[in-house]
Amino acid sequence: MRRRTVLGGGLAAAAGLALPVAAHPAHAADVFGELRDRWRRVVLGPGAPSGPHADAYARAVAAQDRSAARQLATLVTDWDAPTPWPDLPLTEDPAHSAHVTTAASRLRAIAVACATEGGSLHGDERAAARAAAGCRLWWTAHYHAGQPQYGNWWDWEIGAPRHITDALTLLGPAVDDETRAGVLAAVDHFVPDPRRMLRGELVSTGANRVDLCRVVALRGALGANEERLAQASAALVGVLDPVPVGDGFHPDGSFLMHTSVAYPGTYGEVLVKGMAELMRLLVGTAWDVGPAERRLTTAAIDRTFAPFVHRGAMLDAVRGRAISRDTATDADDGFKLAVDLVTLADALPAGEAAAAGRLRATARSWLAENGWRPLAARQPAQIAAAASVLDDPAIAPLPGPLGHFGYPDMERFVHRRPGWTYCLSLNSDRVARYEYMNGENARGWHTGDGMHQLALDHDPFHFTDAYWPTCDAKRPPGVTVDTTPLPVGAGGDNDNVPLSGTRWSGEVVLDGELALAGTDLRGIDSPLRARRSWLFLPDGVLTAGSGISADGGRRIETVVEHRRTDGALTVDEAAGWAHLEGVGGYVFPRGAGELRSLREDRVGAWSEIRQGGPTTPITRRFVTLWQDHGTDPADATHAHLLLPGATPEQTAARAGAPGVEVLRLDRDAHAFRAGRLTAVAFFAAGTAGGVTADAPCAVLLHEDPAAGTLRIAVSDPSRSAPVVRLAVAARGRHAVRHADAGLTVLGPDGATVRLLAETGGRHGATLTATLTAGRPAPGPRVQLLSPLADATVRGGAFADTNDGASPTLTVRGADTPDDTLPQAWRPGRYPQTRWIARCRIAAHTRSYSRDSTTRRGAVYGVAAPRRSGRQALGAGQVSPGITSPERAGRSPPGWDYRALPASQSAQFMFQPLSPLSGAISTSGEFTTMITSPSMDSSKNQAASVESSSAPWTSSRPMQPWLVLVLPKTLSFAQ
């Protein structure tokens, strides 16, 4: 590999100048020395600011010195000591793996204090020597090559090496060569390949991949090892590429970690920070982060992160179990992300100045609005970075975005209007309700059961101020809930069953402004079932529910509001409205029903929701408003309109004229009309609101008389209908001005217009069309074929349940022409090609492990020639996409066998009537269809079809997921 040197000019020069190629060994040494110097600047920041934030920086440095002095006072450096700090035993107890990381963190803190100019420890050789001795003891005692892991893998592969490599960089020559070499050998032992994690058992993904690359890259710089630097650089390629399922960024902007948890706010922030820091480290070298990764990182800020930041605070809906951490609130994570944007902007080359300017403007806005903690309470490096944009008059703050932002792949839906942000959290058989792990988030039970977060401009830190330890965890705002108490971790424990099994969950959106979301709610360890929907309007959100049912003596409630406030609550049940001072109004268009309210002082402690958290009791006052559905309700309903910021007078007026009409509210459909907008959630095929659908879907119709248009939007939140046929009241508009690919206007049928939406494989995405007055063009002719087979099974607790109509799946071969193949694909054209191509589908039983039992079925398909053009498939047909791996090396001329991730192959099977071109083939084993997350693609692929062992996926059953075709028995006609 060729190396380019970075000499003299440092980071700024590297970002803007072409660099010479190394021609002498001394130049190579200069490269590694420059990398270490860069990393010192990354860790320490740009230095003390000279403007209005100089005092905050000085006070933060003083606090940093005091903390480091305390750690030095108790540091043990005796060569035979078992640990550097007596309060951190390093015995091989699983609970003590965190001590390995904590000890390294303390050593890093001392090193930072010794390296920070202006601090009392800066240049203190004795303090640096003691820290170096601590590093040596830490290495010899328990972090060395050959040491087996115990406890949490993260401590050994990410946490500890991340801190210790920082410490070695900052301490420099104070660390002896033997210690440095020993620590680097330990890093090589625990992180031999950044593409793998958890002792090499899993492919690393998302934030974990970036963290591992950071460790390996810095290890390369410290040890002058260009192979390790190249390894880190190569492993970053593709880390931000959209994935169809599981960890990472998704095409709709979602970001998941731990397979099924919405995590932009914490793991996503870690990824951005890591990418920004690695860009600064490697810019201008042979190991530079590629332009695609730079582009995807900067694009993710607007696409994924910005909608979830309200006045500088990161919404808790995407922070996972971090909501239980008293030292890492929503405001803290928002502040860290703002600092990351400054780091990222500084890392971009001169040619990307516009993107850098936008990042700085966004960061300035968030930093200026986030006053939860005084700036002096932050780390000195963070203060210096913040000051660089806050003190620059040339940087104008960029306001937050307005509109509707939907993320179906992580079940989060954000509605941002002037003065407020509303975020809805749902769950499904793809996305977890919440995460309970490592003793954190013990009572997050219903935070993904339709909970809403309402963030107000005048109350931006409502959830920051000890909301989670003091709130009633059985009554988060917006949920319909079984009031029966639950044990810690129920419904979200990653060692058990984190997915609810809900299939119908998602939204349809129109023009990025109006939207309808819904879910088929299932209670946690409860018979509760309900159909729920949310209509997002310009001035509020309508929440509705139907089919609310339970038995066994369960009392069911719908929580209208649960707010930490002293504000006055006014309720007029007769008129059907309520108002909460400082929040807004609530209108009940179908009557208030059994409306209840409560004002109480609630007492809690962080230790109740996070193991090891502070035990100090905290008291906060709450107002709760809910509708009581009684014990064992049968088909109960509810509807209320939330009007953020409305006055009591405005609320009372809206009660008289709500502006929203509930047209239908039952188990099969929710239909609403708001002015010129009609919204329908079809939980089953039917007719409502002037729309007829032959499959589950969500539909929005918006008539614009001024423009003379009818806008139509449709999606399949259930992700189970390959196609949806609609009949819509056309209102005199039959000509097609625009239609998305996949939404076909078939033509008029009297007063209606018929449409065909190809919803299969689209991850619940919305398709839109615009109709206008005029002569309709002739519609295409479409033939829908009957399914060839309909045998399905779910995993986990439902492994023995066949949801299909057939007890078995019979797959017919195609060695001779028959009706199962289009004429162009019949094997007579290529007699040497066997048309039956087999792959297994595996569904795990209740217990997941490397030795878990699987049920194996077979699916057959055909591979299309590269020049086959566009060919539509019928509903239920197996898409060309599964071919035997033994054919891959012996394909006939003109054919292209390409191995695709198994999850992608599964998606193609659910795209009947979608245009297909080229060859789609796989040599793989996959566990579930598109709606089911997989830990990673490679793990779900097998080298051979018949003899490979069951894939090791996880220690937890991920149920209930629909598998494409896995019957209880199989018959093959060969």
Secondary structure as the mmCIF struct_conf table of DSSP 4:
data_model
#
loop_
_struct_conf.conf_type_id
_struct_conf.id
_struct_conf.beg_label_comp_id
_struct_conf.beg_label_asym_id
_struct_conf.beg_label_seq_id
_struct_conf.end_label_comp_id
_struct_conf.end_label_asym_id
_struct_conf.end_label_seq_id
STRN STRN1 ARG A 4 ARG A 4
BEND BEND1 GLY A 8 GLY A 9
HELX_RH_AL_P HELX_RH_AL_P1 GLY A 10 GLY A 16
BEND BEND2 LEU A 17 LEU A 17
HELX_LH_PP_P HELX_LH_PP_P1 PRO A 20 PRO A 20
STRN STRN2 VAL A 21 VAL A 21
HELX_LH_PP_P HELX_LH_PP_P2 ALA A 22 ALA A 22
BEND BEND3 HIS A 24 HIS A 24
HELX_RH_AL_P HELX_RH_AL_P2 PRO A 25 LEU A 44
BEND BEND4 PRO A 46 PRO A 46
BEND BEND5 GLY A 51 GLY A 51
TURN_TY1_P TURN_TY1_P1 PRO A 52 HIS A 53
HELX_RH_AL_P HELX_RH_AL_P3 ALA A 54 THR A 74
TURN_TY1_P TURN_TY1_P2 TRP A 79 ASP A 80
BEND BEND6 PRO A 82 PRO A 82
BEND BEND7 PRO A 84 TRP A 85
TURN_TY1_P TURN_TY1_P3 PRO A 86 ASP A 87
BEND BEND8 LEU A 88 LEU A 88
BEND BEND9 GLU A 92 GLU A 92
HELX_RH_3T_P HELX_RH_3T_P1 PRO A 94 HIS A 96
HELX_RH_AL_P HELX_RH_AL_P4 SER A 97 ALA A 115
BEND BEND10 THR A 116 THR A 116
TURN_TY1_P TURN_TY1_P4 GLU A 117 GLY A 118
BEND BEND11 GLY A 119 GLY A 119
TURN_TY1_P TURN_TY1_P5 SER A 120 GLY A 123
HELX_RH_AL_P HELX_RH_AL_P5 GLU A 125 HIS A 142
BEND BEND12 HIS A 144 HIS A 144
TURN_TY1_P TURN_TY1_P6 ALA A 145 GLY A 146
HELX_LH_PP_P HELX_LH_PP_P3 GLN A 147 GLN A 149
BEND BEND13 GLY A 151 GLY A 151
HELX_RH_AL_P HELX_RH_AL_P6 TRP A 153 TRP A 154
HELX_RH_PI_P HELX_RH_PI_P1 ASP A 155 GLY A 159
HELX_RH_AL_P HELX_RH_AL_P7 ALA A 160 LEU A 171
HELX_RH_3T_P HELX_RH_3T_P2 GLY A 172 ALA A 174
BEND BEND14 VAL A 175 VAL A 175
HELX_RH_AL_P HELX_RH_AL_P8 ASP A 177 PHE A 190
BEND BEND15 PRO A 192 PRO A 192
TURN_TY1_P TURN_TY1_P7 PRO A 194 ARG A 195
STRN STRN3 ARG A 196 MET A 197
TURN_TY1_P TURN_TY1_P8 LEU A 198 GLU A 201
STRN STRN4 LEU A 202 VAL A 203
HELX_RH_AL_P HELX_RH_AL_P9 GLY A 206 LEU A 222
TURN_TY1_P TURN_TY1_P9 GLY A 223 ALA A 224
HELX_RH_AL_P HELX_RH_AL_P10 GLU A 226 LEU A 236
TURN_TY1_P TURN_TY1_P10 VAL A 237 LEU A 240
BEND BEND16 ASP A 241 ASP A 241
BEND BEND17 PRO A 244 ASP A 247
STRN STRN5 GLY A 248 PHE A 249
TURN_TY1_P TURN_TY1_P11 PRO A 251 ASP A 252
BEND BEND18 GLY A 253 GLY A 253
STRN STRN6 PHE A 255 MET A 257
TURN_TY1_P TURN_TY1_P12 HIS A 258 SER A 260
STRN STRN7 VAL A 261 ALA A 262
HELX_RH_PI_P HELX_RH_PI_P2 PRO A 264 GLY A 268
HELX_RH_AL_P HELX_RH_AL_P11 GLU A 269 LEU A 282
TURN_TY1_P TURN_TY1_P13 VAL A 283 GLY A 284
BEND BEND19 THR A 285 THR A 285
TURN_TY1_P TURN_TY1_P14 ALA A 286 TRP A 287
HELX_LH_PP_P HELX_LH_PP_P4 ASP A 288 GLY A 290
HELX_RH_AL_P HELX_RH_AL_P12 PRO A 291 ALA A 300
HELX_RH_PI_P HELX_RH_PI_P3 ILE A 301 PHE A 305
HELX_RH_3T_P HELX_RH_3T_P3 ALA A 306 PHE A 308
STRN STRN8 VAL A 309 HIS A 310
TURN_TY1_P TURN_TY1_P15 ARG A 311 GLY A 312
STRN STRN9 ALA A 313 MET A 314
HELX_RH_3T_P HELX_RH_3T_P4 ASP A 316 VAL A 318
BEND BEND20 ARG A 319 ARG A 319
HELX_RH_3T_P HELX_RH_3T_P5 GLY A 320 SER A 324
TURN_TY1_P TURN_TY1_P16 ASP A 326 THR A 327
BEND BEND21 ALA A 328 ALA A 328
HELX_RH_AL_P HELX_RH_AL_P13 ASP A 330 ALA A 347
BEND BEND22 LEU A 348 LEU A 348
HELX_RH_3T_P HELX_RH_3T_P6 ALA A 350 GLU A 352
HELX_RH_AL_P HELX_RH_AL_P14 ALA A 353 GLU A 369
BEND BEND23 TRP A 372 ARG A 373
HELX_RH_3T_P HELX_RH_3T_P7 LEU A 375 ALA A 377
BEND BEND24 ARG A 378 ARG A 378
HELX_RH_AL_P HELX_RH_AL_P15 PRO A 380 LEU A 390
TURN_TY1_P TURN_TY1_P17 ASP A 391 ASP A 391
TURN_TY1_P TURN_TY1_P18 PRO A 393 ALA A 394
HELX_LH_PP_P HELX_LH_PP_P5 ALA A 396 PRO A 401
STRN STRN10 GLY A 403 TYR A 407
HELX_RH_3T_P HELX_RH_3T_P8 PRO A 408 MET A 410
TURN_TY1_P TURN_TY1_P19 GLU A 411 GLU A 411
STRN STRN11 ARG A 412 ARG A 417
TURN_TY1_P TURN_TY1_P20 PRO A 418 GLY A 419
STRN STRN12 TRP A 420 SER A 425
BEND BEND25 ASP A 429 VAL A 431
BEND BEND26 ARG A 433 ARG A 433
STRN STRN13 TYR A 436 MET A 437
TURN_TY1_P TURN_TY1_P21 ASN A 438 GLY A 439
STRN STRN14 GLU A 440 GLU A 440
TURN_TY1_P TURN_TY1_P22 ALA A 442 ARG A 443
TURN_TY1_P TURN_TY1_P23 TRP A 445 GLY A 448
BEND BEND27 ASP A 449 GLY A 450
STRN STRN15 MET A 451 LEU A 456
TURN_TY1_P TURN_TY1_P24 ASP A 457 HIS A 458
STRN STRN16 ASP A 459 ASP A 459
TURN_TY1_P TURN_TY1_P25 PRO A 460 ALA A 466
HELX_RH_AL_P HELX_RH_AL_P16 TYR A 467 THR A 470
BEND BEND28 CYS A 471 CYS A 471
TURN_TY1_P TURN_TY1_P26 ALA A 473 LYS A 474
TURN_TY1_P TURN_TY1_P27 PRO A 477 GLY A 478
STRN STRN17 THR A 480 ASP A 482
BEND BEND29 THR A 484 THR A 484
TURN_TY1_P TURN_TY1_P28 VAL A 488 GLY A 492
STRN STRN18 ASP A 493 ASP A 493
TURN_TY1_P TURN_TY1_P29 ASN A 494 ASP A 495
BEND BEND30 ASN A 496 ASN A 496
STRN STRN19 SER A 505 LEU A 510
TURN_TY1_P TURN_TY1_P30 ASP A 511 GLU A 513
STRN STRN20 LEU A 514 ARG A 522
TURN_TY1_P TURN_TY1_P31 ILE A 524 ASP A 525
BEND BEND31 SER A 526 SER A 526
STRN STRN21 ARG A 529 LEU A 537
TURN_TY1_P TURN_TY1_P32 PRO A 538 ASP A 539
STRN STRN22 GLY A 540 SER A 549
BEND BEND32 GLY A 552 GLY A 553
STRN STRN23 ARG A 555 ARG A 564
STRN STRN24 LEU A 569 ASP A 572
TURN_TY1_P TURN_TY1_P33 GLU A 573 GLY A 576
STRN STRN25 TRP A 577 LEU A 580
TURN_TY1_P TURN_TY1_P34 GLU A 581 VAL A 583
STRN STRN26 GLY A 584 VAL A 587
TURN_TY1_P TURN_TY1_P35 PRO A 589 ARG A 590
BEND BEND33 GLU A 594 GLU A 594
STRN STRN27 LEU A 595 GLY A 604
HELX_RH_3T_P HELX_RH_3T_P9 TRP A 606 GLU A 608
TURN_TY1_P TURN_TY1_P36 ILE A 609 ILE A 609
STRN STRN28 ARG A 610 ARG A 610
TURN_TY1_P TURN_TY1_P37 GLN A 611 GLY A 612
STRN STRN29 ILE A 618 THR A 631
BEND BEND34 ASP A 632 ASP A 632
BEND BEND35 ALA A 634 ASP A 635
STRN STRN30 ALA A 636 PRO A 644
TURN_TY1_P TURN_TY1_P38 GLY A 645 GLY A 645
HELX_RH_AL_P HELX_RH_AL_P17 PRO A 648 GLY A 656
BEND BEND36 ALA A 657 ALA A 657
BEND BEND37 GLY A 659 GLY A 659
STRN STRN31 GLU A 661 LEU A 665
BEND BEND38 ASP A 666 ASP A 668
STRN STRN32 ALA A 669 ALA A 674
TURN_TY1_P TURN_TY1_P39 GLY A 675 ARG A 676
STRN STRN33 LEU A 677 PHE A 682
BEND BEND39 PHE A 683 ALA A 685
STRN STRN34 GLY A 686 ALA A 688
TURN_TY1_P TURN_TY1_P40 GLY A 689 GLY A 690
STRN STRN35 VAL A 691 ALA A 693
BEND BEND40 ASP A 694 PRO A 696
STRN STRN36 CYS A 697 ASP A 704
TURN_TY1_P TURN_TY1_P41 PRO A 705 GLY A 708
STRN STRN37 THR A 709 SER A 715
TURN_TY1_P TURN_TY1_P42 PRO A 717 SER A 718
BEND BEND41 ARG A 719 ARG A 719
BEND BEND42 PRO A 722 PRO A 722
STRN STRN38 VAL A 724 ALA A 729
TURN_TY1_P TURN_TY1_P43 ARG A 731 GLY A 732
STRN STRN39 ALA A 735 ALA A 739
TURN_TY1_P TURN_TY1_P44 ALA A 741 GLY A 742
STRN STRN40 LEU A 743 ASP A 749
TURN_TY1_P TURN_TY1_P45 GLY A 750 ALA A 751
STRN STRN41 THR A 752 ALA A 757
TURN_TY1_P TURN_TY1_P46 GLY A 760 GLY A 761
BEND BEND43 ARG A 762 ARG A 762
TURN_TY1_P TURN_TY1_P47 HIS A 763 GLY A 764
STRN STRN42 LEU A 767 THR A 772
BEND BEND44 ALA A 773 GLY A 774
HELX_LH_PP_P HELX_LH_PP_P6 ARG A 775 ARG A 781
HELX_LH_PP_P HELX_LH_PP_P7 LEU A 784 PRO A 787
BEND BEND45 LEU A 788 LEU A 788
STRN STRN43 VAL A 793 ARG A 794
BEND BEND46 GLY A 795 GLY A 795
HELX_RH_3T_P HELX_RH_3T_P10 GLY A 796 PHE A 798
TURN_TY1_P TURN_TY1_P48 ALA A 799 ASP A 800
STRN STRN44 ASN A 802 ASN A 802
BEND BEND47 GLY A 804 ALA A 805
BEND BEND48 PRO A 807 PRO A 807
STRN STRN45 THR A 808 ARG A 812
BEND BEND49 ASP A 815 THR A 816
TURN_TY1_P TURN_TY1_P49 ASP A 819 THR A 820
BEND BEND50 LEU A 821 LEU A 821
HELX_RH_3T_P HELX_RH_3T_P11 GLN A 823 TRP A 825
HELX_RH_3T_P HELX_RH_3T_P12 PRO A 827 ARG A 829
BEND BEND51 TYR A 830 TYR A 830
TURN_TY1_P TURN_TY1_P50 PRO A 831 GLN A 832
BEND BEND52 THR A 833 THR A 833
STRN STRN46 CYS A 839 HIS A 844
BEND BEND53 ARG A 846 SER A 847
BEND BEND54 SER A 849 SER A 849
TURN_TY1_P TURN_TY1_P51 ARG A 850 ASP A 851
STRN STRN47 THR A 854 VAL A 859
HELX_LH_PP_P HELX_LH_PP_P8 ALA A 863 PRO A 865
TURN_TY1_P TURN_TY1_P52 ARG A 866 ARG A 867
STRN STRN48 GLN A 871 GLN A 871
TURN_TY1_P TURN_TY1_P53 ALA A 875 GLY A 876
HELX_LH_PP_P HELX_LH_PP_P9 GLN A 877 SER A 879
BEND BEND55 PRO A 880 PRO A 880
HELX_RH_3T_P HELX_RH_3T_P13 PRO A 885 ARG A 890
HELX_LH_PP_P HELX_LH_PP_P10 SER A 891 PRO A 892
TURN_TY1_P TURN_TY1_P54 PRO A 893 GLY A 894
STRN STRN49 ALA A 899 ALA A 899
HELX_RH_AL_P HELX_RH_AL_P18 ALA A 902 PHE A 908
TURN_TY1_P TURN_TY1_P55 MET A 909 PHE A 910
TURN_TY1_P TURN_TY1_P56 PRO A 912 LEU A 913
BEND BEND56 SER A 914 SER A 914
STRN STRN50 LEU A 916 LEU A 916
BEND BEND57 GLY A 918 GLY A 918
STRN STRN51 SER A 921 SER A 921
STRN STRN52 PHE A 926 PHE A 926
BEND BEND58 THR A 928 THR A 928
TURN_TY1_P TURN_TY1_P57 ILE A 930 THR A 931
BEND BEND59 SER A 932 SER A 932
BEND BEND60 MET A 935 MET A 935
TURN_TY1_P TURN_TY1_P58 SER A 937 SER A 937
HELX_RH_3T_P HELX_RH_3T_P14 SER A 938 ASN A 940
BEND BEND61 ALA A 943 SER A 947
HELX_LH_PP_P HELX_LH_PP_P11 SER A 948 TRP A 952
BEND BEND62 SER A 955 ARG A 956
BEND BEND63 PRO A 960 PRO A 960
STRN STRN53 LEU A 962 VAL A 963
BEND BEND64 LEU A 964 VAL A 965
BEND BEND65 LYS A 968 LYS A 968
STRN STRN54 THR A 969 ALA A 973
#
